[in-house]
């Protein structure tokens, strides 16, 4: 489910990116999932704009899940990491 309320940039990136949303205040969870389905990073998102730094990510394609604290999927996209 993609909508214009969530943005991740830049994409592609080197493991560092910004997530920005204009959803109502609340706690959200960002999950980075590799193509094998393994969650390689999970982080609480508490601000409308938050920097994510994951320099340890290997080059490749990942899925980004942005969920509410009730586990409702709010946003899903692909992200390329290039080193």
C-alpha positions, 0 to 999 in steps of 0.5 A: 500500500503506497501513498503520498504520505510517506517518502524515503529519499534518496533512493538509491542510497548508500545505507543512509536515508531519510524517512518523512511522513505526514501521518497523524502523530503516533509511533511507527515502525520501519522495517528493512527486509532483504529479498530472502524475507529476513528483517535486517533492521527495525527501528521506531519512528517517532518524528515526522522526519527521521534520518536512518543510518545503516552503513552496514547494509550490503549492496542490493535491493531491500523492501521497506515496510512502514507500519503503525504500532498496531502492525498495520502496513502504512507504506511499502516500497523497494530501496536500492543500496549502492556502495 
